[in-house]
């Protein structure tokens, strides 16, 4: 599947209704991306959160709620990343709250409204978070330098990736 007229297309997720989300770019280098939703009958709708210079949609739950990330500045080296939730036509920015957090990204959501993602601390290390009932909980895989949460099941099982001290990538499963 390709977004109409795009130079590149990436799919992030699909729900049981056959709706999918992802991002597309119009420049040959795919330096700037924009989010889209593809409805089950094939119609595309593109979007960016307010004040976004670019965005990426990662997952859509069975209610049609979409999560992803967006950036608010160019060039990329100076961009600040934010997570977002698009639910019922309304955008909500989701940034991990500590003062030393720099940049957040929402990796997945489930139909209970739980959101998982990652953020960077002031030292540049990535940590994961779970946003449940409007409360953030940070977590890392034990001994990991970087932890990225990328999926959450209806029962709250979280999956993702982490990097060990030798910078080898591994998958993880975190049970509630």
Beta strands, then each sheet from edge to edge (+ up, - down):
strand 1: 8-14
strand 2: 20-25
strand 3: 33-38
strand 4: 44-47
strand 5: 54-60
strand 6: 66-71
strand 7: 81-87
strand 8: 90-94
strand 9: 102-109
strand 10: 115-120
strand 11: 126-132
strand 12: 135-139
strand 13: 146-152
strand 14: 158-163
strand 15: 169-174
sheet 1: 1+ 2- 3+ 4-
sheet 2: 5+ 6- 7+ 8-
sheet 3: 9+ 10- 11+ 12-
sheet 4: 13+ 14- 15+
end
